[in-house]
Every structure is written in structure tokens, then in C-alpha cells.
Amino acid sequence: MHTPVHRRFTALSLLAMLALLLAACGSAPAAQPTRAPAAPTEAPAAAAPTAVPVAPTAVPTPDTPPLKVVATYSILGDLVQNVAGELVTLTTLVGPGGDAHTYEPTPRDSATLAEADILFENGLMFESWIDDLFTASGSKATRIAVSENITPLPAPEGGHSHSDEDPLAHACEHFEDMPEQVAAGGAIPDDHTHYVVTLTGGEGAVTLTRAEDAEVSFFLGADVPFAVSSGGTPLTPEASEAVTEGCDAIAIVYTFDLAPGDYSVSFGPNAGDSVALVWEVAKAHGEEEHSHGEEEHGHSHGEYDPHIWHDPNNAMAMVESIRDALVAADPTNAATYEANATAYLAQLKELDAFVTEQVATLPAERRKLVTTHDTLGYFAARYGFEIVGTALGITTEASDPSAGEIAELVEAIKATGVPAIFAENVSNPALMETIAREAGVQLAPTLFTDALGKPGSEGATYLDMVRYNVTTIVTALAG
């Protein structure tokens, strides 16, 4: 008779245990909310509020895709990013370390512009290639010149061009540059660049894309079988000339009339293991003979100094233009753009105070600058410096100065007692090394001038760049 009771007890026990297990399982999700809120309450304390002062307070939703925004050069791109945050898809055409003066747009740039909603550009003819690129792309983007609300300085007189320079002599200079190795099947996108093309079995080809109609000269280090083809059809050169004097590095020059498009540049058969070459635009159609001074790459420069960003007060005006353009294009996120801009403008105001404080430690008689090109006019005007001279004038497109021009600059350096001169991150320092040596002065650490530095460098952002520059200048000129 006890057996049924035992079985009932066992069954009841099992049911009770099962109920406890089910209750335990059901209680697990309820415990999650009690722990989850603890993480957000600790996160703000761990993060420094000033570390990312312009972090966006909103991100695009699937129903509102981000604006597609293009900035022409790295400094401007950094200003745009600080205002826009994550609300836009930003593309910068001329990246860190790139020189917007000498930039040659690519087909990818045209495609990017074609899809853009807003194009932010410096203006004042800084990006003298942008009009042609914009037209060629068929872009419908709103164009914003961030210099529009800034009173520009007149472009300084001086500088020089090599419009009358022998093209062979100029190409020969590039053959002295460190070569860029390219395997057959690769591309040679940049003019004024020393390429060494590696061949297989004595032959091979590379590609070249042209965005404008022009005569293009190919300077070869060896007289080997050579052809330029379009769509598989070899083109007839406008001219070819063997080089017997004037440059030992160049054996022959071919000139072709190239329309916009893609080309195959081939070598061989029996062309050896590699071929060195430099290609340059000889003449753009509708223009006079090419020069690096005023018309290089179809570029020209206006009557005003375009380097406005070297005065943080101008950077503030640039940020305000960026903010207003983004608000007009994307009013839904206006509050975020305005908040980001306000926070960044405060940092720029602090930056101006920092520069003023640093410069105040340098006696007025020592505030004299010599740089690669005339890029620091706004910095000099704001903080009381004198531009003693520059090697290249207002643009880096100018050729190296003549021996007489170097001698004149050296004498000016000696006469003013400048203890140091400055090279720039967008130019080869070799010229300034020569001038410093001949003048008997120090070549200071390279400044970040027309472009930011690479990520992680001392000039990776606009704020970093300006702080680094003024500290470097003051330290070098203090002697």
C-alpha cells in the first residue's frame, strides 16, 4: 500500500523540480535589463568629452541616405569632416601629402564628381583644374567655394616659369628622381614621374588614361621598339627624335596627339629586361606651349593668394561656409551640423590664441620666413612675419630657379640674418637643402603647408598641422 504513495510523492517531486527549472529559465531574460543600463552610465565617464568634440549626434537612416560630398584637398576635407561627421560620404580628391597645384585629375575623380551632391573647393584658382574636371564629369553637384567670404591677399609678385625651358632638360631632371617600378600590365598615371617598366621576355605594355586632348611626349631611356595604341590600333607619332646630346639618360623622344581615353604603351620585342621613361604633356590643344609656371597641366593662377587656411581665422570662415552649405542641402540634420561647427569653431579660436602665444616668444626681428613656395602669406600677415623670399613663387608648378635666382635668394638670406629656412611636405626638399647649404643656414624640419600629413603624423589634422608648424617655425628661428 505504500508503493502508490511513494510513486505519487516521486511524481509530485518531479513536477515541483520541473516547475523550478522552468521558473529559472523564464527568469534569465528578466535579469538582462538590470545589468545592461550599467554600461552606458559608465561609458561617458571613461570617454574624454573633448577628444572628439564634433562627434555627430545623428547618423543617416536607411530612408535618408548620406549626402555624397567631395572636397578638393586634404586640409579642406578635414574641415568638412569635422562639421559633417558621419552624416555624409566624403571623398577627398587630393589626399594627404598631395599637391593640389600640380594635381592631374583621374577618370575616377570624374566618376566621383558625377555622383556628388556637394563639391567643396578652395577657390581663388588654387585648384585650377577643377572647372575642366567638373564640366567633363557632367556633375550636378552644388559648388561651394569656401574662400567666398574671405578677403584675399593679392598674389605676391615674383616666381618664375620655365615656359622657355628646353623640354628635354626638364625631362632629364626627372630621370634623376627615384624611379617608380611598374610591372608590365600596370599603369603610368602621372606625368613628370620617372617610371621603370619591368618587361617579360623583352616585351610588355602598361596603360595610360588621358582626361584631356593634348600632345604627349614620351622620353625613353633606351631606343627600343615602342608603340602607343588605342583600341588595339597603333597610333602614328606626331614626331620622334633620337637624343644625341643634352641628356645622357634619354635615348629617344616620341610625341603623340592623344584624345581623352585609354591607351596601351608597349615595348618590344627585344626591349631588354626593363625600360625607363618619363611622359609629359607637351601642349594642350587650344593653349600655347606648356609651362610649369602659369599653364602647367592647363593650370593657371589668379591675382590672389589662395593659401587662406594658414590663418585660423580664415579657417573659421571656411567652416561657416561648410556648415551653411550642409544645412541647406540636408535641413533634417541641421542641428547636428550646427552643433559640430560650433564645437569646432571653438577649437579654431583656441588654436589662433595658441599660435599668437607661441609667436609672442619670438623677437619681432627674428620673424622672417623663407619657404619653398609662397604659401605662408596669410600666416605672416596675421602674426607679424616678413616673407624674405621663396624658391618657387606662388605655386609649386614653377621650375627650379636658375643659378642666378638661387644666388639672389641666398644673398637675401645672408643679408637678413635668417638662421633657418623651411621646406614643405608637398615638395622635394633637395632644392631647399641646396639653398640652405649655400646660405650657411639650417634647413628646419619640413612644414605641412598645402596638404595634411599622413595619418598618425604630426600634421594628420588641420589642428595638428598648425600647432606643429608654428612650434617648428618658432623653434628654428629662435636660433
C-alpha positions in Angstrom: 0.0 0.0 0.0 3.0 2.3 0.4 4.1 1.9 -3.1 1.4 4.1 -4.7 2.1 6.8 -2.1 5.8 6.7 -2.9 5.1 6.9 -6.6 2.8 9.8 -6.1 5.4 11.5 -4.0 8.0 10.9 -6.6 5.8 12.2 -9.3 4.9 15.3 -7.3 8.6 15.9 -6.6 9.5 15.7 -10.2 6.7 18.1 -11.1 8.0 20.5 -8.5 11.5 20.3 -9.7 10.4 20.8 -13.3 8.4 23.9 -12.2 11.5 25.3 -10.5 13.6 24.7 -13.6 11.0 26.4 -15.8 10.9 29.3 -13.5 14.7 29.6 -13.5 14.8 29.6 -17.3 12.0 32.1 -17.5 13.8 34.5 -15.2 17.0 34.7 -17.2 15.9 37.4 -19.7 14.4 39.5 -16.9 17.9 39.8 -15.4 19.4 41.3 -18.5 18.0 44.8 -18.2 19.3 45.2 -14.7 22.8 44.8 -16.0 22.6 46.5 -19.4 21.9 50.1 -18.1 25.1 49.9 -16.1 27.4 50.1 -19.2 26.0 53.4 -20.6 26.2 55.1 -17.2 29.9 54.3 -17.1 30.8 55.0 -20.7 30.6 58.8 -20.6 32.9 58.9 -17.6 35.5 56.9 -19.4 35.4 58.9 -22.6 37.0 62.4 -22.7 34.3 64.8 -24.0 36.9 66.9 -25.7 38.6 64.1 -27.5 36.0 64.0 -30.3 34.4 67.5 -30.0 32.5 67.2 -33.2 31.2 63.7 -33.0 27.9 63.6 -34.8 24.7 63.3 -32.7 22.9 61.6 -35.6 23.6 59.2 -38.4 21.7 58.7 -41.6 18.7 56.3 -41.6 18.0 53.8 -44.3 15.3 56.2 -45.6 17.8 59.1 -45.7 21.0 58.1 -47.5 24.0 60.2 -46.6 25.0 63.2 -48.8 27.8 62.4 -51.2 30.3 65.2 -50.6 33.6 65.9 -52.4 36.4 68.1 -51.0 39.2 69.0 -53.4 42.2 68.8 -51.0 43.1 67.2 -47.7 43.0 70.3 -45.4 39.6 71.2 -46.7 38.5 67.6 -46.3 39.4 67.7 -42.7 37.3 70.8 -42.1 34.3 69.2 -43.8 34.7 66.0 -41.8 34.7 68.0 -38.5 31.4 69.6 -39.5 29.7 66.7 -41.2 30.8 63.8 -39.0 29.1 60.6 -40.1 26.3 62.2 -41.9 28.0 62.3 -45.2 30.0 60.1 -47.5 33.2 62.2 -48.0 35.7 61.8 -50.8 38.9 64.0 -50.9 40.4 64.3 -54.4 44.0 65.3 -53.4 44.9 63.4 -50.3 47.5 63.8 -47.5 50.9 64.8 -48.9 49.4 65.6 -52.3 50.0 68.9 -54.1 46.8 70.5 -55.5 48.9 72.9 -57.5 50.2 70.1 -59.7 47.4 67.6 -59.4 46.3 65.7 -62.5 42.7 64.5 -62.2 41.9 60.9 -62.9 38.8 59.3 -64.5 37.9 58.1 -61.1 37.7 61.7 -59.9 35.3 62.4 -62.8 33.1 59.5 -61.8 33.1 60.6 -58.2 32.1 64.1 -59.1 29.3 62.8 -61.4 27.6 61.3 -58.3 28.3 64.1 -55.8 25.7 66.3 -54.1 28.1 69.0 -53.0 31.6 69.9 -54.1 33.6 72.0 -51.6 36.6 73.7 -53.2 39.0 76.4 -52.1 38.6 78.8 -54.9 41.0 81.7 -55.8 42.4 79.4 -58.6 44.0 77.1 -56.1 42.5 74.1 -57.9 43.0 75.4 -61.4 42.0 72.0 -62.8 38.6 71.8 -61.1 36.5 73.7 -63.7 37.5 71.4 -66.5 37.0 68.3 -64.3 33.6 69.4 -63.2 32.5 70.1 -66.8 33.8 66.8 -68.1 32.1 64.9 -65.3 28.7 66.3 -66.1 28.2 66.8 -62.3 25.1 68.4 -61.0 26.7 69.0 -57.5 26.3 72.3 -55.7 29.7 74.0 -55.8 30.8 75.8 -52.7 34.0 77.9 -52.8 34.9 78.3 -49.1 37.0 81.4 -49.8 34.0 83.4 -50.9 33.5 85.2 -47.6 37.3 85.8 -47.1 39.1 89.0 -48.1 42.0 87.6 -50.1 45.6 88.9 -50.2 47.0 89.8 -53.6 49.3 87.2 -55.1 52.9 88.2 -54.4 55.0 89.2 -57.3 57.9 87.1 -58.3 58.3 83.5 -59.0 59.2 82.2 -62.5 58.3 79.7 -65.0 60.2 77.6 -67.5 57.9 78.2 -70.4 61.1 78.8 -72.5 63.0 75.9 -70.9 64.1 73.0 -73.1 61.6 70.2 -72.6 64.4 67.7 -72.8 66.3 69.4 -70.0 63.2 69.3 -67.8 62.5 65.6 -68.5 66.2 64.9 -67.9 65.8 66.3 -64.4 63.0 63.8 -63.7 65.3 60.9 -64.7 67.4 61.8 -61.7 64.4 61.2 -59.4 63.9 58.0 -57.5 62.2 55.7 -60.1 58.8 54.2 -59.6 58.8 50.5 -60.5 55.9 49.3 -62.7 55.4 45.7 -63.9 54.1 45.1 -67.4 50.3 45.3 -67.2 50.4 48.1 -64.7 49.7 51.8 -65.2 51.7 55.0 -65.6 49.1 57.6 -64.4 51.3 60.6 -63.6 53.3 62.8 -65.8 56.7 64.2 -64.6 57.3 60.8 -63.0 60.4 58.6 -63.5 59.0 55.1 -64.3 60.9 51.9 -64.8 58.7 49.3 -66.6 59.7 45.7 -66.0 59.3 43.5 -69.1 58.9 39.8 -69.6 60.9 38.2 -72.4 61.9 41.5 -73.8 58.4 42.9 -74.2 55.4 44.2 -72.3 52.8 47.0 -72.0 51.4 49.5 -69.5 48.3 51.6 -69.6 47.8 55.4 -69.7 44.5 57.2 -69.3 44.1 60.8 -70.6 41.3 63.1 -69.5 42.0 65.9 -71.9 43.1 66.3 -75.5 46.8 67.1 -75.7 50.1 66.4 -77.3 52.1 64.0 -75.0 55.8 63.3 -75.2 57.4 60.0 -74.1 61.1 60.3 -73.1 62.7 56.8 -73.2 65.9 55.7 -71.6 66.6 53.3 -74.4 65.9 53.3 -78.1 63.7 50.1 -78.2 60.6 49.2 -80.2 57.9 51.4 -78.9 54.2 52.0 -79.7 51.1 53.7 -78.3 47.8 52.1 -79.2 44.1 52.9 -78.8 41.6 50.0 -79.0 44.3 47.7 -80.4 45.3 50.1 -83.2 48.8 51.6 -83.1 48.9 55.4 -83.4 51.3 57.3 -85.6 53.6 59.6 -83.6 53.5 63.3 -84.4 57.3 63.3 -84.1 60.2 61.2 -82.9 63.7 62.3 -82.3 66.8 60.4 -81.2 68.7 62.2 -78.4 72.4 62.5 -79.1 73.3 65.4 -76.8 71.8 67.3 -73.8 70.9 64.3 -71.7 72.7 61.1 -71.4 69.7 59.4 -69.6 67.3 59.9 -72.5 67.8 58.0 -75.8 64.7 59.0 -77.8 61.5 61.1 -77.6 58.1 60.3 -79.2 55.3 62.8 -79.3 51.6 61.7 -79.9 48.4 63.6 -80.2 46.2 61.9 -77.6 42.5 62.5 -77.2 40.8 61.7 -73.9 40.7 57.9 -73.5 42.6 54.8 -72.5 45.9 53.9 -74.2 48.3 50.9 -74.2 52.0 51.9 -74.1 54.1 48.9 -75.3 57.7 48.0 -75.6 59.4 45.2 -77.6 60.1 42.8 -78.8 63.8 42.6 -77.8 63.5 45.6 -75.5 65.5 44.0 -72.6 64.5 43.5 -69.0 63.2 47.0 -68.4 62.7 50.4 -69.9 62.9 53.8 -68.1 60.6 56.6 -69.2 59.0 59.9 -68.3 55.9 61.2 -70.1 54.9 64.9 -70.1 52.1 67.0 -71.7 53.8 69.0 -74.4 50.9 71.1 -75.4 47.2 71.1 -74.5 45.1 71.9 -77.5 44.0 75.5 -77.7 46.9 76.6 -75.5 50.3 78.0 -76.0 53.4 75.8 -75.3 53.1 74.1 -71.9 55.0 75.5 -68.9 55.1 74.7 -65.2 54.7 78.4 -64.3 51.2 79.6 -65.3 49.8 76.9 -67.6 51.1 73.6 -66.4 48.5 70.8 -66.9 46.2 73.5 -68.2 46.5 75.3 -64.9 46.5 79.0 -64.3 46.7 81.0 -61.2 44.7 84.2 -60.4 45.6 87.5 -58.9 45.0 86.5 -55.3 47.0 84.3 -52.9 44.9 81.1 -52.5 46.6 79.8 -49.3 43.9 81.1 -47.0 43.9 78.3 -44.4 47.2 79.4 -42.8 45.3 81.9 -40.8 42.9 80.0 -38.4 40.5 83.0 -38.6 40.1 82.2 -42.3 39.6 78.5 -41.4 36.7 79.7 -39.2 35.1 81.4 -42.2 35.6 78.2 -44.2 33.9 76.2 -41.6 31.0 78.5 -41.5 30.6 78.2 -45.3 30.7 74.4 -45.0 28.1 74.4 -42.2 25.7 76.6 -44.1 26.0 74.5 -47.3 25.4 71.3 -45.4 22.4 72.7 -43.5 20.9 74.0 -46.8 21.4 70.6 -48.5 20.3 68.5 -45.5 18.0 70.5 -43.3 16.8 67.4 -41.4 20.3 67.2 -39.8 20.8 70.9 -39.4 21.0 70.8 -35.6 23.9 68.3 -35.8 25.8 70.3 -38.4 25.4 73.4 -36.4 26.5 71.8 -33.1 29.5 70.2 -34.7 30.5 73.5 -36.3 30.1 75.4 -33.0 32.3 73.0 -31.2 35.0 73.0 -33.9 34.9 76.8 -34.2 35.7 77.0 -30.5 38.8 74.8 -31.1 39.9 77.0 -34.0 39.6 80.1 -31.8 41.8 78.3 -29.2 44.2 77.4 -32.0 44.6 81.1 -33.0 45.3 82.0 -29.4 47.9 79.2 -29.2 49.7 80.5 -32.3 49.6 84.0 -31.1 51.1 82.9 -27.7 53.9 80.9 -29.4 54.8 83.7 -31.8 55.0 86.2 -28.9 58.0 84.3 -27.6 60.0 85.1 -30.8 61.5 88.5 -31.1 60.0 90.6 -33.9 63.3 90.9 -35.7 63.5 87.1 -36.0 60.1 86.7 -37.6 61.4 86.2 -41.1 60.5 83.3 -43.4 62.0 81.6 -46.4 60.0 78.7 -47.8 59.8 76.5 -50.9 56.9 78.4 -52.4 54.9 81.4 -51.3 52.3 79.6 -49.1 52.6 81.4 -45.7 51.4 84.9 -46.7 48.2 84.7 -44.6 50.2 83.3 -41.6 52.7 86.2 -42.0 50.0 88.8 -42.2 48.2 87.5 -39.2 51.2 87.0 -36.9 53.6 89.7 -37.9 56.2 87.8 -40.1 58.1 89.0 -43.1 58.5 86.8 -46.2 62.1 87.2 -47.1 61.8 85.1 -50.2 60.8 81.8 -51.7 62.4 79.4 -54.1 59.4 79.0 -56.5 57.0 81.9 -56.1 53.2 81.5 -55.5 53.0 77.9 -57.0 54.9 74.7 -56.8 54.4 74.3 -60.5 57.3 76.6 -61.2 60.5 75.0 -62.3 63.6 75.1 -60.2 65.1 78.6 -60.1 68.1 79.4 -62.2 71.6 79.7 -60.7 71.2 83.5 -60.7 67.9 83.3 -58.9 69.3 81.0 -56.3 72.2 83.3 -55.7 69.9 86.2 -55.3 67.8 84.4 -52.7 71.0 83.2 -50.9 72.2 86.8 -50.6 68.8 87.9 -49.2 69.0 85.2 -46.6 72.5 86.3 -45.6 71.6 89.9 -45.5 68.6 89.4 -43.2 70.4 87.0 -40.9 67.7 84.3 -41.1 69.1 81.3 -39.1 66.9 78.7 -40.8 64.7 78.2 -43.9 61.8 75.8 -44.5 61.0 73.0 -46.9 57.4 71.8 -47.4 55.7 68.4 -47.3 54.3 68.9 -50.9 57.8 69.4 -52.5 61.1 67.6 -52.8 63.4 69.2 -50.1 66.5 68.9 -52.3 66.2 72.4 -53.6 65.9 73.9 -50.2 68.8 71.7 -49.0 71.0 73.3 -51.6 69.9 76.9 -50.7 70.4 76.3 -47.0 73.9 74.9 -47.7 74.9 77.8 -49.9 73.5 80.3 -47.4 75.1 78.6 -44.5 71.9 78.3 -42.5 69.9 75.4 -41.1 67.1 73.6 -43.0 64.4 73.3 -40.4 62.1 70.3 -40.1 59.7 70.2 -43.0 56.4 72.1 -42.7 53.0 70.9 -43.6 51.7 73.6 -45.9 49.3 72.8 -48.8 48.4 69.3 -47.5 47.9 67.4 -44.3 50.4 64.7 -43.4 49.7 61.0 -43.4 47.5 59.6 -40.7 49.5 59.3 -37.5 51.9 62.1 -38.5 52.4 65.4 -36.7 50.2 67.0 -39.4 47.4 64.5 -39.6 44.7 67.0 -39.0 44.4 70.8 -39.5 44.7 71.5 -35.8 47.8 69.3 -35.5 49.3 70.8 -38.6 49.0 74.4 -37.5 50.4 73.6 -34.0 53.3 71.7 -35.4 54.1 74.4 -38.0 54.2 77.3 -35.5 56.2 75.3 -33.0 58.7 74.4 -35.7 58.9 77.9 -37.0 59.4 79.5 -33.6 62.0 76.9 -32.5 64.0 77.2 -35.8 64.0 80.9 -35.9 64.9 81.4 -32.2 68.4 80.1 -33.2 
